Amino acid sequence: MKVVTFGELMLRLAPNGYYRFFQNDQMQATFGGGEANVAVSLANYGLDSTYVTKLPKHAIGQAAVDSLRYFGVDTSKIVRGGDRVGIYFLEKGASQRGSVCIYDRAHSAISEADPSDFDWDAIFEGADWFHFTGITPALGKNMVEACKAACIAAKAHGVKISCDLNYRGKLWTRAEAREAMTELCQYVDVCISNEEDAKDVFGIEAEGTDIYGGKLNHEGYKSVAKQLAEKFGFEKVAITLRSSISANDNDWAGMLYDGENYCFSKSYHLHIVDRVGGGDSFGGGLIYALLNGKTTQQAIEFAVAASALKHSVEGDYNRVSVSEVEKLAGGDGSGRVQR
């Protein structure tokens, strides 16, 4: 099975450990980005995973490509050109101090790409699934057009489409997001959202929920999923449920609605190493589970377990295997040493 993902791959610069920005003179340099993170998860699970973006031909662009090749992601459809790799600076939070993300991605190669750069008919040859997020169209009108062209081609090739709404207020306004995503979501089969995105993008809110006070109302999320499905005709709606106790400690679960059943996963108490990419690892787990014919309940358990494990891994990429995810989803979350 072949999955194609499309988005921006960025250079991540982060102080060591829990240091604040420039508390010392060192930064850890890694790569990551929403759809790239999904591609890595799927490659780790043994699927044919293809990632599409545009990156400069220079050494930093090549290092970004190589970071994906390490995991076996197919990078042959990456367009080379442009002048710069987007950057984001991450300061990891601790206790009651939240994490901070600062973007330096203006004029990146992908944000200035022309929609015609991507030959979608060739890209989707033999593909089964296409995944993008709301971050990619947020990069500019050209990327809205590129995402639409990709969705139209995917449908023509009989490819299932998933989208993580992933609203980023630092990239566009709610009004801009609503206009673009309303158009793009008409092509989407599986929608992934969280407790904030449905409200920010479409004004659909879970009643009786306080995400900052750690209070989640399951009935409210059922309503959100149903409203999203009815608005766009989604086959499935997945919602991640995060209760933030502190920057280090969260409770984590998820729900998957298939048009008839509302299936909630078990809940995990997470002591977080790195939460960036947590939602992407959920998306990767969900895509893998659905492509492999898991039931609605099994699919949400696999996706949430995959994401729970990601919170224990440094960096954007989720470096876990199917067996590790299935072990946790099956109930073994002891964390005991494996000998």
MIRO-149843 format. One record per residue (C-alpha): residue in one letter; y, z, x. Coordinates in Angstrom, 3 decimals. Layout:
// residues N
<A; <Y; Z; X>>
...
// end
This chain:
// residues 339
<M; <0.000; 0.000; 0.000>>
<K; <3.427; -0.953; 1.252>>
<V; <6.656; 0.928; 0.585>>
<V; <10.134; -0.362; 1.490>>
<T; <13.136; 1.959; 1.840>>
<F; <16.778; 0.974; 2.402>>
<G; <19.726; 2.992; 3.694>>
<E; <21.693; 4.276; 6.667>>
<L; <20.107; 5.798; 9.756>>
<M; <22.520; 8.166; 11.504>>
<L; <22.802; 10.066; 14.741>>
<R; <22.665; 13.802; 14.057>>
<L; <24.551; 16.078; 16.426>>
<A; <23.966; 19.812; 15.972>>
<P; <24.688; 22.954; 17.988>>
<N; <21.661; 24.794; 19.326>>
<G; <20.078; 27.244; 16.919>>
<Y; <22.599; 28.894; 14.657>>
<Y; <25.593; 28.417; 16.942>>
<R; <28.825; 27.318; 15.330>>
<F; <30.446; 24.026; 16.296>>
<F; <31.335; 24.120; 20.020>>
<Q; <30.374; 27.747; 20.412>>
<N; <28.942; 26.329; 23.605>>
<D; <29.142; 22.849; 25.150>>
<Q; <25.735; 21.542; 24.028>>
<M; <24.623; 19.484; 21.033>>
<Q; <21.116; 18.439; 20.036>>
<A; <20.929; 14.706; 19.322>>
<T; <18.377; 13.426; 16.807>>
<F; <18.316; 10.772; 14.083>>
<G; <17.966; 10.920; 10.323>>
<G; <19.061; 9.594; 6.964>>
<G; <17.820; 9.860; 3.398>>
<E; <15.709; 6.742; 3.090>>
<A; <14.633; 6.809; 6.746>>
<N; <13.312; 10.331; 6.196>>
<V; <11.248; 9.058; 3.258>>
<A; <9.908; 6.183; 5.371>>
<V; <8.762; 8.615; 8.079>>
<S; <6.988; 10.846; 5.549>>
<L; <5.116; 7.877; 4.105>>
<A; <4.133; 6.589; 7.547>>
<N; <2.791; 10.047; 8.377>>
<Y; <0.719; 9.900; 5.180>>
<G; <-0.865; 6.638; 6.312>>
<L; <1.019; 4.164; 4.123>>
<D; <2.518; 0.880; 5.302>>
<S; <6.128; 2.036; 5.498>>
<T; <8.993; -0.414; 6.077>>
<Y; <12.574; 0.691; 6.652>>
<V; <15.560; -1.623; 6.168>>
<T; <19.058; -1.020; 7.540>>
<K; <21.564; -2.554; 9.959>>
<L; <22.088; -1.124; 13.437>>
<P; <24.009; -2.235; 16.544>>
<K; <22.180; -3.976; 19.371>>
<H; <23.313; -1.412; 21.956>>
<A; <21.271; 1.461; 23.423>>
<I; <22.123; 4.012; 20.704>>
<G; <21.115; 1.561; 17.994>>
<Q; <17.862; 0.916; 19.827>>
<A; <17.208; 4.645; 20.201>>
<A; <17.587; 4.972; 16.423>>
<V; <15.040; 2.196; 15.888>>
<D; <12.677; 3.785; 18.406>>
<S; <12.861; 7.134; 16.587>>
<L; <11.219; 5.412; 13.610>>
<R; <8.725; 3.412; 15.653>>
<Y; <7.417; 6.684; 17.077>>
<F; <6.015; 7.525; 13.635>>
<G; <4.675; 4.039; 12.951>>
<V; <7.433; 2.900; 10.600>>
<D; <7.768; -0.891; 10.419>>
<T; <11.232; -1.683; 11.806>>
<S; <10.857; -5.468; 11.867>>
<K; <13.197; -5.929; 8.884>>
<I; <16.069; -3.971; 10.448>>
<V; <19.092; -6.244; 10.922>>
<R; <20.793; -5.919; 14.307>>
<G; <24.565; -6.180; 14.598>>
<G; <27.794; -4.304; 14.010>>
<D; <29.589; -1.935; 16.352>>
<R; <28.523; 1.626; 15.694>>
<V; <25.851; 4.025; 14.498>>
<G; <27.051; 6.487; 11.880>>
<I; <27.146; 10.122; 13.002>>
<Y; <26.906; 13.402; 11.186>>
<F; <27.571; 16.815; 12.653>>
<L; <25.437; 19.668; 11.314>>
<E; <26.128; 23.373; 11.690>>
<K; <23.141; 25.289; 10.365>>
<G; <24.030; 28.239; 8.149>>
<A; <22.473; 31.676; 8.295>>
<S; <22.387; 34.569; 5.847>>
<Q; <25.487; 34.277; 3.626>>
<R; <27.134; 31.597; 5.822>>
<G; <26.297; 28.180; 4.443>>
<S; <25.496; 25.091; 6.480>>
<V; <28.291; 22.601; 7.194>>
<C; <27.927; 18.807; 7.370>>
<I; <30.748; 16.628; 8.722>>
<Y; <30.444; 12.832; 8.504>>
<D; <31.699; 10.362; 11.093>>
<R; <30.206; 7.242; 9.554>>
<A; <33.196; 5.040; 8.668>>
<H; <32.818; 1.462; 9.963>>
<S; <29.142; 1.946; 10.786>>
<A; <27.040; -1.198; 11.030>>
<I; <25.376; -0.706; 7.640>>
<S; <28.612; 0.210; 5.839>>
<E; <30.140; -3.088; 6.979>>
<A; <27.038; -5.200; 6.404>>
<D; <27.192; -8.213; 4.130>>
<P; <24.674; -8.247; 1.265>>
<S; <23.503; -11.638; 2.540>>
<D; <22.285; -9.958; 5.750>>
<F; <19.108; -8.907; 3.931>>
<D; <16.438; -11.417; 2.891>>
<W; <14.938; -9.386; 0.067>>
<D; <12.355; -11.973; -0.948>>
<A; <10.880; -11.837; 2.538>>
<I; <11.245; -8.056; 2.742>>
<F; <9.348; -7.466; -0.531>>
<E; <6.470; -9.813; 0.308>>
<G; <3.339; -7.734; -0.362>>
<A; <5.337; -4.605; -1.236>>
<D; <4.296; -2.118; -3.930>>
<W; <7.275; 0.256; -4.009>>
<F; <10.996; 0.277; -3.202>>
<H; <13.064; 3.425; -2.656>>
<F; <16.794; 3.952; -2.215>>
<T; <19.223; 6.789; -2.860>>
<G; <22.722; 7.203; -4.245>>
<I; <23.973; 7.608; -0.683>>
<T; <23.564; 3.907; 0.150>>
<P; <25.778; 2.440; -2.610>>
<A; <28.303; 5.188; -1.834>>
<L; <28.986; 3.471; 1.499>>
<G; <31.051; 0.721; -0.149>>
<K; <31.185; -2.017; -2.770>>
<N; <29.192; -4.247; -0.439>>
<M; <26.347; -1.749; -0.460>>
<V; <26.438; -1.507; -4.249>>
<E; <25.937; -5.278; -4.261>>
<A; <23.184; -5.033; -1.634>>
<C; <21.324; -2.362; -3.616>>
<K; <21.600; -4.441; -6.794>>
<A; <20.289; -7.527; -5.003>>
<A; <17.406; -5.464; -3.646>>
<C; <16.559; -4.109; -7.103>>
<I; <16.643; -7.569; -8.695>>
<A; <14.348; -8.952; -5.987>>
<A; <12.023; -5.957; -6.243>>
<K; <11.636; -6.519; -9.979>>
<A; <10.963; -10.212; -9.395>>
<H; <8.140; -9.231; -7.011>>
<G; <6.668; -6.674; -9.429>>
<V; <7.661; -3.748; -7.200>>
<K; <8.147; -0.233; -8.608>>
<I; <11.569; 1.269; -7.851>>
<S; <12.493; 4.899; -7.246>>
<C; <15.960; 6.314; -6.702>>
<D; <17.149; 9.755; -5.650>>
<L; <20.600; 10.217; -7.210>>
<N; <21.797; 12.198; -4.150>>
<Y; <25.488; 12.505; -5.049>>
<R; <27.710; 12.981; -1.985>>
<G; <31.256; 14.009; -2.900>>
<K; <32.459; 13.272; 0.643>>
<L; <31.573; 9.589; 0.195>>
<W; <32.811; 8.713; -3.305>>
<T; <34.196; 10.146; -6.513>>
<R; <32.159; 11.090; -9.564>>
<A; <33.728; 8.192; -11.457>>
<E; <32.749; 5.710; -8.741>>
<A; <29.244; 7.136; -8.613>>
<R; <28.828; 6.961; -12.378>>
<E; <29.938; 3.325; -12.547>>
<A; <27.681; 2.155; -9.734>>
<M; <24.634; 4.260; -10.552>>
<T; <24.781; 3.387; -14.251>>
<E; <24.390; -0.240; -13.236>>
<L; <21.691; 0.345; -10.620>>
<C; <19.593; 2.801; -12.628>>
<Q; <18.752; 0.153; -15.219>>
<Y; <16.297; -1.225; -12.630>>
<V; <14.774; 2.156; -11.669>>
<D; <11.300; 3.295; -12.757>>
<V; <11.234; 6.778; -11.183>>
<C; <14.397; 8.870; -10.959>>
<I; <14.693; 11.867; -8.645>>
<S; <17.480; 14.363; -9.200>>
<N; <18.360; 18.021; -8.712>>
<E; <20.281; 20.718; -10.522>>
<E; <23.636; 19.251; -9.476>>
<D; <23.240; 15.465; -9.228>>
<A; <22.550; 14.756; -12.910>>
<K; <25.730; 16.643; -13.779>>
<D; <27.885; 15.125; -11.026>>
<V; <26.803; 11.524; -11.625>>
<F; <26.106; 11.349; -15.360>>
<G; <27.575; 14.546; -16.795>>
<I; <24.121; 15.746; -17.902>>
<E; <23.865; 19.492; -17.380>>
<A; <21.067; 22.036; -17.664>>
<E; <22.162; 24.759; -20.045>>
<G; <21.726; 28.418; -19.148>>
<T; <21.389; 27.741; -15.432>>
<D; <23.331; 29.344; -12.577>>
<I; <22.367; 27.640; -9.319>>
<Y; <24.517; 29.994; -7.243>>
<G; <23.235; 33.136; -8.927>>
<G; <19.601; 32.062; -8.615>>
<K; <19.001; 31.607; -12.345>>
<L; <17.034; 28.568; -13.493>>
<N; <16.300; 27.718; -17.116>>
<H; <13.194; 25.559; -17.519>>
<E; <14.114; 24.467; -21.030>>
<G; <17.461; 23.219; -19.729>>
<Y; <15.752; 21.037; -17.142>>
<K; <13.416; 19.595; -19.735>>
<S; <16.515; 18.520; -21.646>>
<V; <18.075; 16.963; -18.534>>
<A; <14.914; 14.971; -17.764>>
<K; <14.589; 13.753; -21.327>>
<Q; <18.245; 12.707; -21.505>>
<L; <17.964; 10.778; -18.238>>
<A; <14.772; 9.058; -19.369>>
<E; <16.257; 8.106; -22.728>>
<K; <19.493; 6.839; -21.185>>
<F; <17.863; 4.488; -18.682>>
<G; <14.256; 4.069; -19.797>>
<F; <12.827; 5.756; -16.682>>
<E; <9.034; 6.010; -16.631>>
<K; <9.264; 9.315; -14.814>>
<V; <11.987; 11.820; -13.953>>
<A; <11.498; 14.349; -11.144>>
<I; <13.841; 17.292; -10.724>>
<T; <13.874; 19.658; -7.766>>
<L; <14.601; 23.296; -8.589>>
<R; <16.260; 25.305; -5.843>>
<S; <17.453; 28.900; -6.142>>
<S; <19.614; 29.813; -3.139>>
<I; <19.289; 33.469; -2.273>>
<S; <20.987; 32.868; 1.073>>
<A; <21.249; 30.077; 3.644>>
<N; <17.915; 31.223; 5.071>>
<D; <16.013; 32.112; 1.916>>
<N; <15.478; 29.877; -1.097>>
<D; <13.020; 29.686; -3.948>>
<W; <11.770; 26.134; -4.363>>
<A; <9.917; 24.320; -7.132>>
<G; <10.016; 21.077; -9.086>>
<M; <9.373; 19.415; -12.426>>
<L; <8.030; 15.960; -13.279>>
<Y; <8.483; 14.424; -16.727>>
<D; <6.317; 11.419; -17.581>>
<G; <7.661; 10.660; -21.048>>
<E; <5.254; 13.072; -22.700>>
<N; <4.523; 15.998; -20.406>>
<Y; <6.867; 18.334; -18.539>>
<C; <4.901; 19.559; -15.519>>
<F; <6.317; 22.375; -13.387>>
<S; <4.991; 23.125; -9.906>>
<K; <4.244; 26.517; -8.500>>
<S; <7.271; 28.157; -6.852>>
<Y; <7.570; 28.796; -3.126>>
<H; <9.721; 31.368; -1.396>>
<L; <11.086; 29.612; 1.674>>
<H; <12.386; 31.164; 4.861>>
<I; <14.246; 28.117; 6.115>>
<V; <14.165; 26.636; 9.608>>
<D; <16.001; 23.413; 8.645>>
<R; <16.698; 22.339; 5.072>>
<V; <18.125; 18.878; 5.843>>
<G; <15.698; 16.270; 4.572>>
<G; <14.101; 18.667; 2.099>>
<G; <14.859; 16.435; -0.861>>
<D; <13.764; 13.334; 1.043>>
<S; <10.407; 14.921; 1.867>>
<F; <10.026; 15.674; -1.839>>
<G; <10.678; 11.997; -2.586>>
<G; <8.197; 10.854; 0.042>>
<G; <5.559; 13.205; -1.295>>
<L; <6.141; 12.067; -4.859>>
<I; <5.902; 8.365; -3.972>>
<Y; <2.668; 8.943; -2.033>>
<A; <1.154; 10.956; -4.873>>
<L; <2.034; 8.429; -7.569>>
<L; <0.805; 5.468; -5.506>>
<N; <-2.486; 7.282; -4.982>>
<G; <-3.049; 7.827; -8.685>>
<K; <-2.527; 11.578; -8.831>>
<T; <-1.907; 13.104; -12.247>>
<T; <1.582; 14.248; -13.212>>
<Q; <0.708; 17.858; -12.356>>
<Q; <-0.972; 16.922; -9.085>>
<A; <1.958; 14.679; -8.122>>
<I; <4.606; 17.360; -8.577>>
<E; <2.471; 19.927; -6.730>>
<F; <2.053; 17.540; -3.789>>
<A; <5.758; 16.630; -3.681>>
<V; <6.949; 20.238; -3.799>>
<A; <4.407; 21.377; -1.203>>
<A; <5.459; 18.540; 1.131>>
<S; <9.074; 19.566; 0.773>>
<A; <8.299; 23.255; 1.233>>
<L; <6.673; 22.429; 4.562>>
<K; <9.661; 20.314; 5.623>>
<H; <11.901; 23.375; 5.408>>
<S; <9.861; 24.783; 8.316>>
<V; <10.421; 21.734; 10.564>>
<E; <13.437; 21.127; 12.800>>
<G; <15.226; 17.807; 12.350>>
<D; <15.489; 15.371; 9.437>>
<Y; <11.965; 13.973; 9.692>>
<N; <9.032; 15.719; 7.996>>
<R; <6.316; 15.964; 10.637>>
<V; <3.393; 16.913; 8.412>>
<S; <0.114; 15.306; 7.344>>
<V; <-1.561; 14.774; 3.983>>
<S; <-4.145; 17.451; 4.780>>
<E; <-1.445; 20.019; 5.544>>
<V; <0.338; 19.253; 2.292>>
<E; <-2.859; 19.353; 0.242>>
<K; <-3.819; 22.656; 1.832>>
<L; <-0.539; 24.237; 0.745>>
<A; <-0.606; 22.587; -2.686>>
<G; <-4.118; 23.985; -3.087>>
<G; <-2.860; 27.520; -2.672>>
<D; <-3.144; 28.298; 1.047>>
<G; <0.401; 29.276; 2.023>>
<S; <-0.495; 32.220; 4.215>>
<G; <0.889; 30.707; 7.399>>
<R; <-1.967; 32.193; 9.362>>
<V; <-2.819; 30.790; 12.785>>
<Q; <-5.331; 27.933; 12.554>>
<R; <-8.008; 28.272; 15.241>>
// end
